[in-house]
Amino acid sequence: MQNIIVGTAGHVDHGKTCLIKALSGFDTDRLKEEKKRGITIDLGFANLPNDAGLHIGIIDVPGHEKFVKNMLAGIGGIDLVLMVIALDEGVMPQTTEHFEILKMLHIRQGILVLTKSDLVDEEWAQLVEADVEDLVQGSFLEHAPVIRVSSFTGENIDLLHDRIIQMVSDLGTRCEEPELFRLPADRVFTTEGFGTVITGTLQEGMVQAGAEVMVYPRERLIKIRGIQSHGRKEDAAIAGQRTALNLLNVKKEDLKRGDVLAYPGSLVPSALVDVKLSIFQTSDRELKSGDRIHLNYGSAQTIAKAVLMDQDRIARGESAYAQLRFDEPVVLKRNDRFIIRFLSPVETFGGGIVLDASPCKHRRGDPQVMESLGIKEKGTDLEVMELMIKEESRNFPCAGRIAANMDLPKSGVVQLMGSLKESKRILILSDDSVIHMDHWKKISDYGEALLAEYHRENPINEGMDKEEFKSRLSEQFRIKDIRKGAALLAELVKRMVVRTQGAYVSGKDFSTTYSRELKGMLEQIGTLYARAGIEAPLTAEVADRFKDKNRARQIIADMHKNGRLIKLNPASYMDSRAYDQVLADLKGYLAVHGEISLGEFRDLCGTSRKYAVQLLEFMDKKKITKMVGDKRVLIH
């Protein structure tokens, strides 16, 4: 079933609330003060009965200039506007202000409703109609239906009702991709027996009872106990519905108008937002870079500092790129629209569109920033995605993060990422994070250079320790998640930039090399171990014989790698030829006697008990021999 939101707009006391009551039978003024003063102060809500099988919610907004912030909390989520002008007064200040707001928020459908037709004659009505036509010329309302009505006599109320049904029947549905669920709260209250309830217009996506959702921007996880829409209990709510959500484990005091409910990870709170700002043609104000302004978006109002990127000020009818900077994080999405108002006096004077909801901080006048903002405003989804991945690569974003920034379902993001991967413009790592190939080249080049330097300093080491290599990568590229280091190393190996062997990483073409000096050390160490035979010296004792002890240790390790030495334990090595001879003698002895004691083995080797124990323990560890009682036998 199609879900539609109709909203009113217009000057105070032009009959918006009476019109809704005449159309729907509902009185949307619910506050005592509204009844007393006879004006709408806060948002009111009603349902429009119809036989077309449509769910049509109506939002009644206040017209008084003091309550424009409340009007803005409700008007952003509408599909069709009833632009209300009273025939006895004509176009008034809030008529113009509301009309400018509607244009800025990109409302695309509407009806011009001229109320109080019973109070004026035909000549006056025609004059007002002419003024209204001048107001809306060149706008989305230029060709909108114009209907004169009287809520008092009922004149043309049925005609207006039917025209609303006709127009909304032709509207397309909103995005109902479940994962894009987003509901800005415009009311928070408690009801006896149920607890905390929030209401709002479900902007996009779908949500079901029992779902766990996040309250943004504070990122608090809550559970939906129940759902109501149009006065009925529902199992789920979809985009376009006026929705009431009964929440579990949260107090009314912990929520407020302007909070946004969405699925965890689907929004990115940020204190920086890149935008295109525009000043109303009708405003006599200008905005200077650095001015603090009210920002109204969704159902929220906050304060931002507007930093213009390439100019010092913008005047009426002008536009400019800007970065909005907030004291506290906000949650917006690309292509969201908003309204801006001066702090003092509070006056609506413009608005804009979000280009990037979580950018980095920019310098003013940076040509690269201007180029980037131009692409984000006018580029295709593919171009914008590539740019965002390029700018986000330092954070190794996943598809979900890109989806949150792009205002696209994850399936659409994955499809676009597939195109970018196929054209070799991005790289998807083994942990599903994504980086641009430009950033990958920096990582690859750094990895190669790091190992080249290491090999120059350590020409006979088989490579850098893996953990050290990953740590150096993480330090260089400010990677906080240690798992990213493993994913990067895996990709470097996959692309044959580096190679791994055991616990070491080396350059793809690296092999150990010995200078004349190192060859001399190698020969001396080899001779020392050969002369020692089975009486293997401690590694530290061998290294102490040389000025460059560290290099001596590296040579010993390389000799072990190449099979010239046997590593008996962490502290000592043995000449491999001497070991082979001992092993052959032992096997010959056991072939005859079947078993051997420690003393017999000592005598067989012609050495001391110390070295005999060391050798036998090594052979036990290697599963060559094993203890049976106080003697050893051959395993294989």
Number of C-alpha atoms within 10 A of each C-alpha: 9 18 23 28 23 23 26 27 29 28 25 23 17 25 22 30 25 20 26 26 17 19 20 18 14 17 16 23 22 14 12 9 12 14 12 8 9 12 19 26 24 23 21 21 20 22 21 22 16 13 6 11 11 16 19 22 25 24 26 28 29 29 29 18 17 12 16 21 22 22 27 25 25 28 29 25 27 23 21 22 24 23 23 26 28 28 26 18 15 21 20 14 14 17 23 18 23 23 20 24 24 23 15 20 22 16 19 14 19 25 22 23 26 25 26 23 21 16 13 13 11 9 8 15 20 12 13 20 20 12 13 21 17 11 16 17 11 10 13 15 23 17 15 16 13 18 18 23 23 22 21 15 12 13 16 15 19 13 12 20 16 12 15 19 18 12 13 21 16 8 14 11 16 17 17 19 17 17 18 24 23 25 30 26 28 22 19 21 15 15 9 6 6 12 16 22 24 23 21 26 29 27 23 23 21 22 28 17 18 16 14 17 23 22 20 23 19 15 17 13 16 17 17 18 19 20 23 19 21 17 12 10 12 15 13 16 25 26 26 26 25 29 25 25 24 22 24 17 11 16 14 14 10 10 20 16 18 25 24 29 24 25 20 16 14 22 28 20 19 19 18 24 27 27 28 20 24 23 26 22 14 13 16 11 17 15 22 15 18 17 14 20 22 21 25 23 25 28 26 23 19 15 19 22 19 25 24 26 22 17 14 13 17 18 18 17 14 14 17 18 24 27 28 24 21 18 12 14 17 25 22 26 23 21 18 19 21 25 28 25 20 18 14 9 7 15 18 26 24 29 25 24 22 22 30 25 27 23 17 15 13 16 14 17 12 11 12 11 16 17 10 16 22 15 16 24 18 11 14 11 16 15 14 21 21 19 18 21 25 19 16 21 20 16 17 21 17 18 21 19 19 23 22 22 23 23 19 20 21 20 14 15 22 16 12 17 23 15 14 18 16 11 9 11 17 23 21 20 17 13 13 13 18 25 25 24 19 14 19 20 11 11 17 21 12 16 22 17 13 17 21 16 11 16 21 10 11 19 21 21 22 23 24 20 16 19 14 12 21 23 15 17 22 19 12 11 14 11 18 11 11 11 12 20 21 21 17 21 22 17 19 20 16 11 11 13 17 21 19 20 11 9 11 16 22 27 23 15 9 15 13 12 13 13 10 8 8 16 13 12 18 18 10 14 21 18 12 15 23 19 13 14 17 24 21 23 17 14 18 13 12 18 19 13 12 15 9 11 15 13 19 22 19 17 24 26 21 18 20 17 14 10 13 19 23 22 20 17 13 8 12 18 24 25 25 20 17 19 16 12 13 18 16 10 15 18 18 12 16 14 12 8 10 13 21 20 15 15 14 14 24 19 13 15 18 12 13 13 14 10 17 22 15 16 23 20 17 17 16 16 12 10 12 16 21 18 16 11 7 9 16 20 19 18 10 7
